[in-house]
Amino acid sequence: MQQEVAKRLPNNNVKFFLKSRSDDIGIIGALIGLCIIMTILSPTFLTVNNLLNILQQISVISIIAVGMTFVIIQGGIDLSVGSIVAFTGLIMAGLMKNEGWNVGLSVLTGILVGIVLGLINGMLVAEVKLPPFIATLGMMSLARGAAFTISGGQPIYTLPESFDAISGKIGIIPIPALIMIGIYLLASYVLKYTKLGRYTYAIGGNEIATILSGINVKLYKVAVYVISGLCCAISSILLTARLDSAVPVAADGYELDAIAAVVIGGTSMMGGEGKISGTFIGALIIGIVNNGLNLLAVPQGPQRMIKGAIIVAAVAFDILRKRRQREK
């Protein structure tokens, strides 16, 4: 089979093609293996209701992970995603419940807030030239603190039914899952077929060479953080509708899940490499791990330890793989 493929491709592309396919097979194999293990450990895992529940649960994290994929491919990081989700949710809930705004206008305002916060992150990285870790760490603290300030530390609940309907179903399929799939298809198209996608890879692969090519690197750096902020806002809509409430501690730790999904999916923390399809599989793996640990009644402490170990293992694997490539 590999010989037939080799005949159809230019010689310099053969190794890359076979390598990319083997990476996909490895991730899919890990997903299948995890499903088998969880099925053995919990008889309720492989039921229709539970599988649909997993899709509903991962919709929030996986959409955040879409934005994170753009950022990491470009060589950055966004630690503020969980805080932006919480702050945006409180803004929307406050406008609907306390100010009497209609659902549509409140949602649009929430989306605008997410975009603006992403824009600020991007400007700090591209214009002020702060390291992405520092810029987004600061935004993480600012947005979370603002969430506690505007809410007084109290939840806002009992939101309009028309808003909560966003978390409903069409047939047996959760609406958030359909929204998630649509966003993944759009993001995949953007990365593969648009200037934004090509320049995102280029900047992550070699920023200096990209600058020397005459590309407006600052513009595209800002753009990926705006995309991350937009994805956070959309995720906030889905999470707030599902919970029928907004709380200042919402989405705590979601940045770890999003990063884990991206890295497990094959995106390199060094930038310049990654795929949206891999991120989706990574999000599924994280979702199954979370679901399985909950079914097995594993406490939150060990759950976080396990997810932390997964992130470390995935990044270590990526570094070792890169090292082997350089030595060849």
C-alpha positions as a LaTeX table, in Angstrom:
\begin{tabular}{lrrr}
\hline
Residue & $x$ (\AA) & $y$ (\AA) & $z$ (\AA) \\
\hline
Met1 & 0.00 & 0.00 & 0.00 \\
Gln2 & 2.76 & 2.41 & 0.94 \\
Gln3 & 4.58 & 1.63 & $-2.33$ \\
Glu4 & 1.48 & 2.52 & $-4.34$ \\
Val5 & 1.12 & 5.82 & $-2.49$ \\
Ala6 & 4.81 & 6.56 & $-3.04$ \\
Lys7 & 4.42 & 6.22 & $-6.79$ \\
Arg8 & 1.69 & 8.88 & $-6.86$ \\
Leu9 & 3.59 & 11.48 & $-4.83$ \\
Pro10 & 6.72 & 13.50 & $-5.49$ \\
Asn11 & 9.69 & 11.88 & $-3.72$ \\
Asn12 & 10.18 & 14.79 & $-1.32$ \\
Asn13 & 6.58 & 14.47 & $-0.09$ \\
Val14 & 6.45 & 10.72 & 0.50 \\
Lys15 & 7.94 & 10.67 & 3.99 \\
Phe16 & 5.79 & 13.59 & 5.12 \\
Phe17 & 2.62 & 11.95 & 3.81 \\
Leu18 & 3.33 & 8.59 & 5.45 \\
Lys19 & 4.32 & 10.29 & 8.70 \\
Ser20 & 1.13 & 12.37 & 8.85 \\
Arg21 & $-0.99$ & 9.28 & 8.24 \\
Ser22 & 0.83 & 7.33 & 10.97 \\
Asp23 & 0.23 & 10.18 & 13.43 \\
Asp24 & $-3.50$ & 10.10 & 12.64 \\
Ile25 & $-3.60$ & 6.33 & 13.06 \\
Gly26 & $-1.83$ & 6.61 & 16.41 \\
Ile27 & $-4.33$ & 9.16 & 17.78 \\
Ile28 & $-7.33$ & 7.20 & 16.51 \\
Gly29 & $-5.85$ & 4.01 & 17.95 \\
Ala30 & $-5.49$ & 5.71 & 21.34 \\
Leu31 & $-9.13$ & 6.85 & 21.15 \\
Ile32 & $-10.37$ & 3.35 & 20.32 \\
Gly33 & $-8.21$ & 1.80 & 23.05 \\
Leu34 & $-9.54$ & 4.27 & 25.61 \\
Cys35 & $-13.14$ & 3.46 & 24.63 \\
Ile36 & $-12.47$ & $-0.25$ & 25.05 \\
Ile37 & $-10.94$ & 0.28 & 28.51 \\
Met38 & $-13.83$ & 2.49 & 29.66 \\
Thr39 & $-16.38$ & $-0.02$ & 28.34 \\
Ile40 & $-14.74$ & $-2.77$ & 30.40 \\
Leu41 & $-14.54$ & $-0.61$ & 33.53 \\
Ser42 & $-18.06$ & 0.85 & 33.29 \\
Pro43 & $-20.98$ & $-0.97$ & 31.62 \\
Thr44 & $-22.89$ & 2.33 & 31.28 \\
Phe45 & $-20.14$ & 3.96 & 29.21 \\
Leu46 & $-21.09$ & 2.53 & 25.82 \\
Thr47 & $-24.76$ & 3.54 & 25.89 \\
Val48 & $-26.45$ & 5.96 & 23.52 \\
Asn49 & $-27.40$ & 8.37 & 26.31 \\
Asn50 & $-23.87$ & 8.48 & 27.70 \\
Leu51 & $-22.25$ & 8.92 & 24.27 \\
Leu52 & $-24.61$ & 11.80 & 23.48 \\
Asn53 & $-23.82$ & 13.22 & 26.90 \\
Ile54 & $-20.11$ & 13.14 & 26.05 \\
Leu55 & $-20.78$ & 15.05 & 22.83 \\
Gln56 & $-22.74$ & 17.66 & 24.78 \\
Gln57 & $-20.02$ & 17.94 & 27.41 \\
Ile58 & $-17.08$ & 18.26 & 25.01 \\
Ser59 & $-18.79$ & 20.91 & 22.88 \\
Val60 & $-17.60$ & 23.71 & 25.19 \\
Ile61 & $-14.00$ & 22.52 & 25.58 \\
Ser62 & $-13.65$ & 21.49 & 21.94 \\
Ile63 & $-14.75$ & 24.89 & 20.61 \\
Ile64 & $-12.29$ & 26.61 & 22.97 \\
Ala65 & $-9.67$ & 24.17 & 21.64 \\
Val66 & $-10.34$ & 25.36 & 18.07 \\
Gly67 & $-9.15$ & 28.85 & 18.96 \\
Met68 & $-6.29$ & 27.38 & 20.99 \\
Thr69 & $-5.20$ & 25.38 & 17.94 \\
Phe70 & $-4.76$ & 28.56 & 15.87 \\
Val71 & $-2.80$ & 30.19 & 18.70 \\
Ile72 & $-0.48$ & 27.24 & 19.35 \\
Ile73 & 0.18 & 26.57 & 15.65 \\
Gln74 & 1.32 & 30.18 & 15.46 \\
Gly75 & 3.71 & 29.57 & 18.35 \\
Gly76 & 1.67 & 31.19 & 21.13 \\
Ile77 & $-0.46$ & 30.14 & 24.08 \\
Asp78 & $-3.70$ & 31.44 & 25.59 \\
Leu79 & $-4.12$ & 30.85 & 29.32 \\
Ser80 & $-7.06$ & 33.25 & 29.62 \\
Val81 & $-9.71$ & 31.15 & 27.85 \\
Gly82 & $-11.46$ & 29.87 & 30.97 \\
Ser83 & $-11.66$ & 33.33 & 32.52 \\
Ile84 & $-12.98$ & 34.84 & 29.27 \\
Val85 & $-15.71$ & 32.17 & 29.18 \\
Ala86 & $-16.76$ & 33.02 & 32.76 \\
Phe87 & $-16.68$ & 36.80 & 32.25 \\
Thr88 & $-18.56$ & 36.64 & 28.95 \\
Gly89 & $-21.23$ & 34.39 & 30.47 \\
Leu90 & $-21.82$ & 36.80 & 33.34 \\
Ile91 & $-22.09$ & 39.75 & 30.94 \\
Met92 & $-24.75$ & 37.95 & 28.88 \\
Ala93 & $-26.66$ & 36.66 & 31.90 \\
Gly94 & $-26.57$ & 40.06 & 33.59 \\
Leu95 & $-27.92$ & 41.82 & 30.51 \\
Met96 & $-30.76$ & 39.30 & 30.15 \\
Lys97 & $-31.71$ & 38.95 & 33.81 \\
Asn98 & $-30.88$ & 42.31 & 35.37 \\
Glu99 & $-31.12$ & 44.76 & 32.47 \\
Gly100 & $-34.00$ & 43.17 & 30.60 \\
Trp101 & $-32.19$ & 42.96 & 27.25 \\
Asn102 & $-33.52$ & 40.51 & 24.69 \\
Val103 & $-31.65$ & 37.26 & 24.11 \\
Gly104 & $-30.31$ & 38.12 & 20.64 \\
Leu105 & $-28.77$ & 41.43 & 21.66 \\
Ser106 & $-27.31$ & 39.95 & 24.84 \\
Val107 & $-25.69$ & 37.10 & 22.90 \\
Leu108 & $-24.24$ & 39.49 & 20.31 \\
Thr109 & $-22.84$ & 41.63 & 23.13 \\
Gly110 & $-21.26$ & 38.56 & 24.70 \\
Ile111 & $-19.65$ & 37.63 & 21.40 \\
Leu112 & $-18.33$ & 41.19 & 21.04 \\
Val113 & $-16.87$ & 41.04 & 24.57 \\
Gly114 & $-15.04$ & 37.82 & 23.74 \\
Ile115 & $-13.66$ & 39.33 & 20.53 \\
Val116 & $-12.48$ & 42.48 & 22.34 \\
Leu117 & $-10.70$ & 40.48 & 25.05 \\
Gly118 & $-9.03$ & 38.36 & 22.38 \\
Leu119 & $-8.05$ & 41.55 & 20.56 \\
Ile120 & $-6.43$ & 42.90 & 23.74 \\
Asn121 & $-4.46$ & 39.66 & 24.10 \\
Gly122 & $-3.34$ & 39.91 & 20.50 \\
Met123 & $-2.29$ & 43.56 & 20.82 \\
Leu124 & $-0.27$ & 42.79 & 23.96 \\
Val125 & 1.55 & 40.00 & 22.12 \\
Ala126 & 1.96 & 41.64 & 18.69 \\
Glu127 & 2.34 & 45.33 & 19.49 \\
Val128 & 3.63 & 45.46 & 23.08 \\
Lys129 & 5.62 & 42.26 & 22.38 \\
Leu130 & 4.82 & 40.64 & 25.70 \\
Pro131 & 5.45 & 36.89 & 25.77 \\
Pro132 & 2.12 & 35.12 & 25.12 \\
Phe133 & 2.39 & 33.31 & 28.45 \\
Ile134 & 2.64 & 36.59 & 30.38 \\
Ala135 & 0.03 & 38.49 & 28.34 \\
Thr136 & $-2.63$ & 35.79 & 28.63 \\
Leu137 & $-1.76$ & 34.99 & 32.24 \\
Gly138 & $-2.46$ & 38.63 & 33.05 \\
Met139 & $-5.74$ & 38.50 & 31.11 \\
Met140 & $-6.67$ & 35.30 & 32.95 \\
Ser141 & $-6.41$ & 37.13 & 36.28 \\
Leu142 & $-8.05$ & 40.33 & 34.98 \\
Ala143 & $-11.06$ & 38.60 & 33.40 \\
Arg144 & $-11.63$ & 36.31 & 36.39 \\
Gly145 & $-11.35$ & 39.24 & 38.79 \\
Ala146 & $-13.79$ & 41.23 & 36.65 \\
Ala147 & $-16.20$ & 38.27 & 36.72 \\
Phe148 & $-16.19$ & 38.28 & 40.52 \\
Thr149 & $-16.47$ & 42.09 & 40.63 \\
Ile150 & $-19.51$ & 42.50 & 38.35 \\
Ser151 & $-21.38$ & 39.61 & 39.98 \\
Gly152 & $-20.38$ & 40.27 & 43.57 \\
Gly153 & $-19.27$ & 36.65 & 43.64 \\
Gln154 & $-22.89$ & 35.51 & 43.23 \\
Pro155 & $-24.42$ & 33.40 & 40.42 \\
Ile156 & $-26.97$ & 34.75 & 37.97 \\
Tyr157 & $-29.58$ & 32.10 & 37.25 \\
Thr158 & $-33.07$ & 31.40 & 35.85 \\
Leu159 & $-32.39$ & 32.77 & 32.39 \\
Pro160 & $-34.96$ & 33.09 & 29.56 \\
Glu161 & $-36.23$ & 29.82 & 28.13 \\
Ser162 & $-35.41$ & 30.97 & 24.59 \\
Phe163 & $-31.76$ & 31.25 & 25.64 \\
Asp164 & $-31.70$ & 27.90 & 27.45 \\
Ala165 & $-33.11$ & 26.31 & 24.28 \\
Ile166 & $-29.63$ & 26.65 & 22.76 \\
Ser167 & $-28.64$ & 23.65 & 24.89 \\
Gly168 & $-31.58$ & 21.59 & 23.59 \\
Lys169 & $-31.71$ & 18.85 & 20.98 \\
Ile170 & $-32.76$ & 18.29 & 17.40 \\
Gly171 & $-34.10$ & 14.77 & 17.51 \\
Ile172 & $-31.62$ & 13.02 & 19.77 \\
Ile173 & $-28.61$ & 15.12 & 18.71 \\
Pro174 & $-27.63$ & 17.95 & 21.08 \\
Ile175 & $-27.64$ & 21.37 & 19.40 \\
Pro176 & $-24.24$ & 22.23 & 20.94 \\
Ala177 & $-22.78$ & 19.18 & 19.18 \\
Leu178 & $-24.10$ & 20.42 & 15.84 \\
Ile179 & $-22.68$ & 23.90 & 16.49 \\
Met180 & $-19.36$ & 22.29 & 17.42 \\
Ile181 & $-19.22$ & 20.29 & 14.18 \\
Gly182 & $-20.02$ & 23.37 & 12.11 \\
Ile183 & $-17.23$ & 25.35 & 13.79 \\
Tyr184 & $-14.74$ & 22.54 & 13.22 \\
Leu185 & $-15.60$ & 22.36 & 9.52 \\
Leu186 & $-15.22$ & 26.13 & 9.17 \\
Ala187 & $-11.95$ & 26.20 & 11.11 \\
Ser188 & $-10.54$ & 23.34 & 9.05 \\
Tyr189 & $-11.35$ & 25.22 & 5.84 \\
Val190 & $-9.72$ & 28.41 & 7.16 \\
Leu191 & $-6.51$ & 26.62 & 8.14 \\
Lys192 & $-6.24$ & 24.73 & 4.86 \\
Tyr193 & $-7.43$ & 27.17 & 2.21 \\
Thr194 & $-7.07$ & 30.78 & 3.38 \\
Lys195 & $-4.21$ & 33.25 & 3.80 \\
Leu196 & $-4.89$ & 33.35 & 7.52 \\
Gly197 & $-4.33$ & 29.61 & 7.75 \\
Arg198 & $-1.19$ & 29.58 & 5.61 \\
Tyr199 & 0.34 & 32.52 & 7.46 \\
Thr200 & $-0.53$ & 30.98 & 10.82 \\
Tyr201 & 1.58 & 27.95 & 9.93 \\
Ala202 & 4.31 & 30.14 & 8.45 \\
Ile203 & 4.65 & 32.35 & 11.54 \\
Gly204 & 4.74 & 29.33 & 13.84 \\
Gly205 & 7.30 & 27.59 & 11.64 \\
Asn206 & 9.68 & 30.52 & 11.16 \\
Glu207 & 8.55 & 33.97 & 12.20 \\
Ile208 & 11.67 & 35.78 & 10.99 \\
Ala209 & 11.43 & 34.27 & 7.52 \\
Thr210 & 7.74 & 35.20 & 7.41 \\
Ile211 & 8.56 & 38.82 & 8.28 \\
Leu212 & 11.27 & 38.92 & 5.59 \\
Ser213 & 8.67 & 37.63 & 3.10 \\
Gly214 & 6.75 & 40.89 & 3.56 \\
Ile215 & 3.82 & 39.39 & 5.47 \\
Asn216 & 2.13 & 41.57 & 8.09 \\
Val217 & 2.96 & 39.26 & 11.00 \\
Lys218 & 1.47 & 41.59 & 13.63 \\
Leu219 & $-1.92$ & 41.53 & 11.91 \\
Tyr220 & $-2.07$ & 37.74 & 11.79 \\
Lys221 & $-0.82$ & 37.39 & 15.36 \\
Val222 & $-3.68$ & 39.58 & 16.53 \\
Ala223 & $-6.12$ & 37.64 & 14.33 \\
Val224 & $-5.51$ & 34.27 & 15.99 \\
Tyr225 & $-6.13$ & 35.71 & 19.46 \\
Val226 & $-9.33$ & 37.32 & 18.20 \\
Ile227 & $-10.37$ & 33.87 & 16.93 \\
Ser228 & $-9.58$ & 32.43 & 20.36 \\
Gly229 & $-11.70$ & 35.11 & 22.04 \\
Leu230 & $-14.56$ & 34.45 & 19.62 \\
Cys231 & $-14.42$ & 30.71 & 20.33 \\
Cys232 & $-14.50$ & 31.45 & 24.06 \\
Ala233 & $-17.60$ & 33.59 & 23.62 \\
Ile234 & $-19.39$ & 30.86 & 21.65 \\
Ser235 & $-18.41$ & 28.29 & 24.28 \\
Ser236 & $-19.69$ & 30.63 & 26.99 \\
Ile237 & $-23.08$ & 30.80 & 25.29 \\
Leu238 & $-23.33$ & 26.99 & 25.22 \\
Leu239 & $-22.11$ & 26.56 & 28.81 \\
Thr240 & $-24.37$ & 29.27 & 30.27 \\
Ala241 & $-27.41$ & 27.91 & 28.41 \\
Arg242 & $-26.69$ & 24.37 & 29.57 \\
Leu243 & $-26.32$ & 25.39 & 33.23 \\
Asp244 & $-29.14$ & 27.96 & 33.06 \\
Ser245 & $-26.81$ & 30.17 & 35.07 \\
Ala246 & $-23.57$ & 32.13 & 35.00 \\
Val247 & $-21.08$ & 31.97 & 37.86 \\
Pro248 & $-17.71$ & 33.69 & 38.32 \\
Val249 & $-15.94$ & 30.34 & 38.86 \\
Ala250 & $-17.29$ & 28.88 & 35.59 \\
Ala251 & $-14.81$ & 27.21 & 33.21 \\
Asp252 & $-12.13$ & 27.00 & 35.90 \\
Gly253 & $-9.27$ & 24.89 & 34.53 \\
Tyr254 & $-10.71$ & 24.77 & 31.01 \\
Glu255 & $-7.46$ & 26.16 & 29.63 \\
Leu256 & $-5.76$ & 22.91 & 30.70 \\
Asp257 & $-8.38$ & 20.77 & 28.96 \\
Ala258 & $-8.16$ & 22.88 & 25.79 \\
Ile259 & $-4.35$ & 22.74 & 25.69 \\
Ala260 & $-4.46$ & 19.00 & 26.36 \\
Ala261 & $-6.92$ & 18.45 & 23.49 \\
Val262 & $-4.74$ & 20.44 & 21.10 \\
Val263 & $-1.46$ & 18.77 & 22.07 \\
Ile264 & $-2.92$ & 15.25 & 22.17 \\
Gly265 & $-4.32$ & 15.96 & 18.71 \\
Gly266 & $-0.81$ & 16.37 & 17.33 \\
Thr267 & $-0.34$ & 20.15 & 17.32 \\
Ser268 & 3.24 & 20.99 & 18.23 \\
Met269 & 3.79 & 23.33 & 21.19 \\
Met270 & 6.76 & 24.65 & 19.20 \\
Gly271 & 4.41 & 25.97 & 16.52 \\
Gly272 & 4.10 & 25.48 & 12.80 \\
Glu273 & 2.40 & 22.10 & 12.90 \\
Gly274 & $-1.09$ & 20.84 & 13.69 \\
Lys275 & $-4.55$ & 20.00 & 12.37 \\
Ile276 & $-8.09$ & 20.81 & 13.41 \\
Ser277 & $-9.13$ & 17.18 & 12.90 \\
Gly278 & $-6.47$ & 16.12 & 15.40 \\
Thr279 & $-7.78$ & 18.64 & 17.92 \\
Phe280 & $-11.27$ & 17.16 & 17.60 \\
Ile281 & $-9.93$ & 13.67 & 18.34 \\
Gly282 & $-7.94$ & 15.12 & 21.23 \\
Ala283 & $-11.09$ & 16.76 & 22.61 \\
Leu284 & $-12.90$ & 13.43 & 22.35 \\
Ile285 & $-10.11$ & 11.74 & 24.30 \\
Ile286 & $-10.23$ & 14.39 & 27.04 \\
Gly287 & $-14.04$ & 14.16 & 27.12 \\
Ile288 & $-13.96$ & 10.37 & 27.43 \\
Val289 & $-11.33$ & 10.57 & 30.19 \\
Asn290 & $-13.47$ & 13.09 & 32.12 \\
Asn291 & $-16.63$ & 11.07 & 31.59 \\
Gly292 & $-14.99$ & 7.79 & 32.49 \\
Leu293 & $-13.42$ & 9.16 & 35.66 \\
Asn294 & $-16.80$ & 10.57 & 36.71 \\
Leu295 & $-18.51$ & 7.24 & 36.05 \\
Leu296 & $-15.85$ & 5.59 & 38.20 \\
Ala297 & $-16.41$ & 8.21 & 40.94 \\
Val298 & $-12.80$ & 9.41 & 40.87 \\
Pro299 & $-12.43$ & 12.62 & 42.98 \\
Gln300 & $-11.58$ & 15.95 & 41.33 \\
Gly301 & $-8.05$ & 16.04 & 42.76 \\
Pro302 & $-6.86$ & 12.83 & 41.08 \\
Gln303 & $-8.73$ & 13.83 & 37.91 \\
Arg304 & $-6.65$ & 17.01 & 37.63 \\
Met305 & $-3.49$ & 15.04 & 38.34 \\
Ile306 & $-4.31$ & 12.62 & 35.53 \\
Lys307 & $-5.02$ & 15.43 & 33.05 \\
Gly308 & $-1.81$ & 17.17 & 34.06 \\
Ala309 & 0.13 & 13.96 & 33.45 \\
Ile310 & $-1.52$ & 13.62 & 30.03 \\
Ile311 & $-0.40$ & 17.13 & 29.05 \\
Val312 & 3.18 & 16.53 & 30.24 \\
Ala313 & 3.33 & 13.18 & 28.41 \\
Ala314 & 1.94 & 14.66 & 25.18 \\
Val315 & 4.38 & 17.61 & 25.19 \\
Ala316 & 7.31 & 15.35 & 26.08 \\
Phe317 & 6.40 & 13.05 & 23.20 \\
Asp318 & 6.26 & 16.02 & 20.82 \\
Ile319 & 9.70 & 17.29 & 21.96 \\
Leu320 & 11.28 & 13.85 & 21.61 \\
Arg321 & 9.72 & 13.42 & 18.17 \\
Lys322 & 11.09 & 16.80 & 17.05 \\
Arg323 & 14.51 & 15.90 & 18.42 \\
Arg324 & 14.58 & 12.63 & 16.48 \\
Gln325 & 13.59 & 14.49 & 13.30 \\
Arg326 & 16.51 & 16.92 & 13.72 \\
Glu327 & 18.97 & 14.08 & 14.31 \\
Lys328 & 17.99 & 12.31 & 11.08 \\
\hline
\end{tabular}
